[in-house]
Amino acid sequence: MEGSMEDVRSTLLVQELAGMRSKAVPRQYIVQQEDQPTIAATASVPIVDLGRLSQPDGDANEAVKLRQAMESWGLFMVTNHGIEDALMDNVMNVSREFFQQHLGEKQKYTNLIDGKHFQLEGYGNDQVKSDTQILDWLDRLYLKVDPADERNLSVWPKHPESFRDVLDEFLIKCDGVKNSLLPSMAKLLKLNEDYFVRQFSDRPTTIARFNYYPQCPRPDLVYGMKPHSDATILTILMVDNDVGGLQVLKDGVWYDVPTKPHTLLINLGDHMEIMSNGIFKSSVHRVMTNPEKERISVVLFYFMNLEKEIEPALELIDERHPARYKRVKIMDYLAGLFEHFLQGTRVIDTVKI
């Protein structure tokens, strides 16, 4: 079995590969020796109480934690966010139910048109562009959820039956979390409180991504997801209550991000780093595999209107603080994202001045 497993082509979904129970993995998943996973350090990722932060006068302690998170980590955990535990559990349950269905049912929502033409939306893997591409150990369901009139409902699961209603309720709640955080972020930069909120006023785009990481027999050789940063203003992430794996890079050191039931994780994206003129940091993160347990995460990516251009806020630029990034159209930025991801580089480096 091991020999045949190493020759399996990348047409199989990772969940199928994991089900073969081999002790080997296909060579397309094995990262180069210098990039292979290493043991991460442990540290206290900042935790922000959103209820306190959002009080009319704000909470100085929470604002300090938020600033530290945004200037050094690019990532923080949020408690007291107003989303009911039961709803968060329901989102994870319908996600797990979807991935646990037999393959034929999931393939109704495939991201391959006619079995070969890749589209971003739908169920499957990321695009495979070459035989030398190193693949990530996950399957995913990728849905455009906003603008609502641009939803491609043909790739929205009908089973479990509650999937769509649960997702819609979760989207509304997470939008509230985003809109609570953005004014506090603007105030830290001494910008108008509605500066970032206004960026979302004209048909913004939101993507939901459901990630399924099966057990992997060689976590020492394979990534669940390669190191990268998000091309968003911010990303809201709900991680598995029990199974860790997410790691964040800070000052050249990888740190484990702890699991904490019913908290949300906020990743700052590249667009926030650009608009803050580098004061806030976009987080570089990766996902490790687990030999014994599957892992699920649900991610909401928040983009502005793709036709918009972004640049450092003019209020943050003066003689002592020149612009550190060029103006760039969001659609153009996203166009180069996947190629850079494959190469282990970052698009944001191409717009630095």
C-alpha positions as semicolon CSV with decimal commas, in nm:
position;residue;x (nm);y (nm);z (nm)
1;M;0,000;0,000;0,000
2;E;0,277;0,245;0,086
3;G;0,442;0,224;-0,254
4;S;0,117;0,275;-0,440
5;M;0,021;0,560;-0,209
6;E;0,334;0,754;-0,302
7;D;0,231;0,739;-0,668
8;V;-0,128;0,852;-0,615
9;R;-0,193;1,161;-0,825
10;S;-0,345;1,473;-0,682
11;T;-0,690;1,407;-0,831
12;L;-0,802;1,244;-0,506
13;L;-0,948;1,461;-0,234
14;V;-0,741;1,463;0,085
15;Q;-1,022;1,305;0,285
16;E;-1,004;1,007;0,048
17;L;-0,627;0,986;0,085
18;A;-0,655;0,990;0,464
19;G;-0,915;0,713;0,442
20;M;-0,659;0,484;0,276
21;R;-0,486;0,458;0,616
22;S;-0,140;0,448;0,460
23;K;0,168;0,541;0,660
24;A;0,299;0,732;0,357
25;V;0,172;1,040;0,178
26;P;0,188;1,123;-0,195
27;R;0,503;1,313;-0,285
28;Q;0,304;1,621;-0,399
29;Y;0,226;1,696;-0,031
30;I;0,581;1,670;0,104
31;V;0,740;2,010;0,156
32;Q;1,105;2,074;0,081
33;Q;1,341;1,992;0,363
34;E;1,424;2,352;0,452
35;D;1,051;2,433;0,479
36;Q;0,943;2,130;0,681
37;P;0,735;2,195;0,994
38;T;0,922;2,267;1,316
39;I;0,815;2,265;1,678
40;A;0,660;2,599;1,768
41;A;0,701;2,808;2,081
42;T;0,415;2,876;2,319
43;A;0,308;3,227;2,406
44;S;0,004;3,419;2,519
45;V;-0,179;3,538;2,211
46;P;-0,362;3,861;2,305
47;I;-0,727;3,816;2,412
48;V;-0,958;4,116;2,371
49;D;-1,295;4,149;2,546
50;L;-1,510;4,302;2,273
51;G;-1,789;4,400;2,512
52;R;-1,553;4,613;2,719
53;L;-1,372;4,751;2,415
54;S;-1,703;4,864;2,262
55;Q;-1,826;5,057;2,565
56;P;-1,906;5,423;2,484
57;D;-1,587;5,552;2,646
58;G;-1,390;5,244;2,550
59;D;-1,182;5,043;2,792
60;A;-0,821;5,155;2,820
61;N;-0,692;4,808;2,912
62;E;-0,866;4,643;2,618
63;A;-0,743;4,917;2,382
64;V;-0,385;4,857;2,498
65;K;-0,423;4,484;2,429
66;L;-0,573;4,558;2,088
67;R;-0,286;4,789;1,999
68;Q;-0,026;4,534;2,108
69;A;-0,201;4,266;1,903
70;M;-0,225;4,477;1,590
71;E;0,125;4,620;1,601
72;S;0,314;4,302;1,685
73;W;0,104;3,988;1,636
74;G;-0,139;4,079;1,358
75;L;-0,375;3,838;1,527
76;F;-0,582;3,823;1,845
77;M;-0,861;3,629;2,012
78;V;-1,198;3,786;2,090
79;T;-1,428;3,701;2,382
80;N;-1,760;3,855;2,485
81;H;-1,836;3,902;2,116
82;G;-2,213;3,860;2,136
83;I;-2,241;3,538;1,932
84;E;-2,426;3,267;2,122
85;D;-2,235;2,948;2,201
86;A;-2,522;2,746;2,053
87;L;-2,492;2,925;1,717
88;M;-2,115;2,871;1,705
89;D;-2,169;2,503;1,785
90;N;-2,431;2,481;1,512
91;V;-2,193;2,629;1,254
92;M;-1,928;2,371;1,343
93;N;-2,184;2,091;1,347
94;V;-2,326;2,165;1,001
95;S;-1,970;2,204;0,869
96;R;-1,872;1,866;1,010
97;E;-2,192;1,709;0,880
98;F;-2,121;1,835;0,532
99;F;-1,769;1,692;0,524
100;Q;-1,884;1,360;0,672
101;Q;-2,126;1,296;0,384
102;H;-2,030;1,042;0,121
103;L;-1,821;1,177;-0,165
104;G;-2,098;1,162;-0,425
105;E;-2,315;1,400;-0,224
106;K;-2,032;1,651;-0,173
107;Q;-1,931;1,632;-0,539
108;K;-2,266;1,790;-0,630
109;Y;-2,097;2,113;-0,521
110;T;-1,760;2,052;-0,688
111;N;-1,531;2,340;-0,783
112;L;-1,438;2,163;-1,108
113;I;-1,663;2,247;-1,404
114;D;-1,696;1,942;-1,631
115;G;-1,446;1,771;-1,404
116;K;-1,151;1,979;-1,518
117;H;-1,206;2,358;-1,524
118;F;-1,129;2,507;-1,184
119;Q;-1,345;2,773;-1,020
120;L;-1,284;2,923;-0,676
121;E;-1,631;2,855;-0,545
122;G;-1,744;2,509;-0,446
123;Y;-1,608;2,196;-0,281
124;G;-1,266;2,044;-0,345
125;N;-0,901;2,141;-0,327
126;D;-0,713;2,451;-0,428
127;Q;-0,613;2,477;-0,793
128;V;-0,330;2,253;-0,914
129;K;-0,119;2,436;-1,170
130;S;0,187;2,213;-1,210
131;D;0,332;1,872;-1,124
132;T;0,589;2,038;-0,899
133;Q;0,329;2,223;-0,688
134;I;0,334;2,122;-0,321
135;L;-0,022;2,065;-0,204
136;D;-0,185;2,138;0,130
137;W;-0,345;1,860;0,336
138;L;-0,703;1,987;0,336
139;D;-1,031;1,991;0,150
140;R;-1,247;2,300;0,153
141;L;-1,583;2,447;0,067
142;Y;-1,553;2,803;-0,063
143;L;-1,862;3,027;-0,091
144;K;-1,907;3,391;-0,190
145;V;-2,164;3,521;0,056
146;D;-2,162;3,898;-0,013
147;P;-2,288;4,076;-0,209
148;A;-2,590;3,853;-0,150
149;D;-2,718;3,894;-0,506
150;E;-2,392;3,745;-0,637
151;R;-2,425;3,418;-0,447
152;N;-2,387;3,109;-0,663
153;L;-2,644;2,896;-0,481
154;S;-2,569;2,594;-0,699
155;V;-2,260;2,533;-0,485
156;W;-2,433;2,602;-0,151
157;P;-2,501;2,269;0,023
158;K;-2,863;2,159;0,058
159;H;-2,759;1,903;0,319
160;P;-2,755;1,933;0,607
161;E;-3,086;2,112;0,559
162;S;-3,005;2,377;0,820
163;F;-2,671;2,468;0,657
164;R;-2,789;2,782;0,475
165;D;-2,997;2,923;0,761
166;V;-2,721;2,862;1,016
167;L;-2,462;3,024;0,791
168;D;-2,683;3,329;0,726
169;E;-2,737;3,381;1,099
170;F;-2,364;3,347;1,166
171;L;-2,280;3,594;0,888
172;I;-2,506;3,861;1,041
173;K;-2,348;3,813;1,384
174;C;-1,991;3,823;1,249
175;D;-2,070;4,137;1,053
176;G;-2,162;4,293;1,387
177;V;-1,829;4,183;1,534
178;K;-1,642;4,337;1,239
179;N;-1,834;4,664;1,270
180;S;-1,762;4,675;1,644
181;L;-1,389;4,626;1,599
182;L;-1,323;4,864;1,310
183;P;-1,395;5,192;1,498
184;S;-1,157;5,090;1,777
185;M;-0,890;5,010;1,520
186;A;-0,938;5,352;1,356
187;K;-0,917;5,531;1,692
188;L;-0,582;5,365;1,767
189;L;-0,448;5,530;1,452
190;K;-0,614;5,864;1,543
191;L;-0,830;5,836;1,231
192;N;-1,199;5,921;1,217
193;E;-1,388;5,650;1,399
194;D;-1,577;5,548;1,085
195;Y;-1,268;5,541;0,860
196;F;-1,255;5,165;0,810
197;V;-1,632;5,114;0,833
198;R;-1,673;5,353;0,538
199;Q;-1,447;5,132;0,328
200;F;-1,720;4,868;0,336
201;S;-2,003;5,100;0,231
202;D;-2,004;5,015;-0,141
203;R;-2,081;4,649;-0,222
204;P;-1,802;4,481;-0,025
205;T;-1,713;4,117;-0,085
206;T;-1,724;3,850;0,184
207;I;-1,604;3,493;0,133
208;A;-1,682;3,201;0,364
209;R;-1,439;2,911;0,363
210;F;-1,492;2,583;0,545
211;N;-1,165;2,393;0,595
212;Y;-1,142;2,020;0,665
213;Y;-0,801;1,885;0,771
214;P;-0,807;1,503;0,790
215;Q;-0,562;1,301;0,999
216;C;-0,218;1,298;0,837
217;P;0,033;1,012;0,890
218;R;0,335;1,242;0,839
219;P;0,282;1,575;1,017
220;D;0,660;1,618;1,014
221;L;0,656;1,646;0,632
222;V;0,319;1,795;0,540
223;Y;0,139;2,126;0,602
224;G;-0,234;2,157;0,653
225;M;-0,184;2,498;0,492
226;K;0,140;2,665;0,387
227;P;0,257;2,989;0,553
228;H;0,070;3,290;0,414
229;S;-0,105;3,614;0,502
230;D;-0,462;3,707;0,409
231;A;-0,539;3,964;0,138
232;T;-0,819;4,120;0,343
233;I;-0,882;4,410;0,578
234;L;-0,952;4,150;0,843
235;T;-1,049;3,784;0,867
236;I;-1,276;3,627;1,129
237;L;-1,189;3,269;1,212
238;M;-1,367;3,010;1,422
239;V;-1,130;2,725;1,502
240;D;-1,199;2,374;1,623
241;N;-1,282;2,369;1,995
242;D;-1,054;2,074;2,066
243;V;-0,789;2,035;1,797
244;G;-0,511;2,291;1,757
245;G;-0,284;2,339;1,459
246;L;-0,285;2,709;1,374
247;Q;0,049;2,885;1,420
248;V;0,146;3,250;1,380
249;L;0,487;3,402;1,294
250;K;0,611;3,680;1,522
251;D;0,962;3,825;1,513
252;G;1,085;3,526;1,314
253;V;0,949;3,269;1,562
254;W;0,647;3,042;1,508
255;Y;0,396;3,028;1,795
256;D;0,106;2,793;1,857
257;V;-0,231;2,966;1,866
258;P;-0,430;2,807;2,150
259;T;-0,778;2,667;2,111
260;K;-1,036;2,828;2,336
261;P;-1,399;2,719;2,289
262;H;-1,644;2,983;2,167
263;T;-1,383;3,250;2,105
264;L;-1,323;3,408;1,767
265;L;-0,982;3,465;1,616
266;I;-0,919;3,787;1,422
267;N;-0,644;3,795;1,159
268;L;-0,538;4,130;1,021
269;G;-0,494;4,117;0,645
270;D;-0,253;4,281;0,403
271;H;-0,503;4,556;0,316
272;M;-0,512;4,669;0,679
273;E;-0,132;4,679;0,686
274;I;-0,128;4,892;0,370
275;M;-0,398;5,135;0,489
276;S;-0,230;5,176;0,828
277;N;0,100;5,247;0,647
278;G;0,262;4,949;0,818
279;I;0,169;5,048;1,174
280;F;-0,056;4,742;1,198
281;K;0,086;4,408;1,087
282;S;-0,076;4,150;0,865
283;S;-0,031;3,812;1,032
284;V;0,170;3,537;0,864
285;H;0,022;3,205;0,971
286;R;0,018;2,835;0,882
287;V;-0,169;2,520;0,977
288;M;-0,005;2,202;1,104
289;T;-0,145;1,854;1,046
290;N;-0,241;1,604;1,315
291;P;-0,176;1,227;1,297
292;E;-0,471;1,133;1,519
293;K;-0,752;1,386;1,482
294;E;-0,937;1,566;1,208
295;R;-0,974;1,942;1,238
296;I;-1,233;2,188;1,106
297;S;-1,224;2,566;1,084
298;V;-1,469;2,823;0,946
299;V;-1,328;3,145;0,804
300;L;-1,487;3,471;0,685
301;F;-1,269;3,689;0,462
302;Y;-1,369;4,057;0,445
303;F;-1,275;4,251;0,132
304;M;-1,382;4,594;0,015
305;N;-1,537;4,637;-0,330
306;L;-1,290;4,467;-0,564
307;E;-1,288;4,771;-0,796
308;K;-1,160;4,999;-0,517
309;E;-0,803;5,115;-0,480
310;I;-0,627;5,116;-0,146
311;E;-0,329;5,313;-0,020
312;P;-0,196;5,433;0,316
313;A;-0,437;5,671;0,491
314;L;-0,328;6,025;0,407
315;E;-0,356;6,125;0,775
316;L;-0,074;5,882;0,856
317;I;0,174;6,028;0,606
318;D;0,408;6,322;0,665
319;E;0,775;6,407;0,617
320;R;0,884;6,181;0,900
321;H;0,645;5,903;0,799
322;P;0,648;5,868;0,419
323;A;0,413;5,627;0,243
324;R;0,548;5,274;0,266
325;Y;0,311;5,120;0,010
326;K;0,195;5,209;-0,341
327;R;-0,168;5,258;-0,434
328;V;-0,311;4,931;-0,567
329;K;-0,645;4,810;-0,699
330;I;-0,785;4,530;-0,486
331;M;-0,872;4,316;-0,787
332;D;-0,512;4,343;-0,913
333;Y;-0,379;4,258;-0,569
334;L;-0,591;3,944;-0,552
335;A;-0,488;3,841;-0,903
336;G;-0,133;3,773;-0,786
337;L;-0,226;3,618;-0,456
338;F;-0,233;3,249;-0,551
339;E;0,095;3,258;-0,746
340;H;0,274;3,415;-0,450
341;F;0,112;3,166;-0,212
342;L;0,248;2,876;-0,418
343;Q;0,597;3,027;-0,418
344;G;0,597;3,099;-0,046
345;T;0,620;3,473;-0,108
346;R;0,383;3,760;-0,022
347;V;0,203;3,996;-0,258
348;I;0,240;4,282;-0,012
349;D;0,615;4,287;-0,078
350;T;0,544;4,381;-0,442
351;V;0,366;4,706;-0,341
352;K;0,621;4,827;-0,086
353;I;0,797;5,152;-0,166
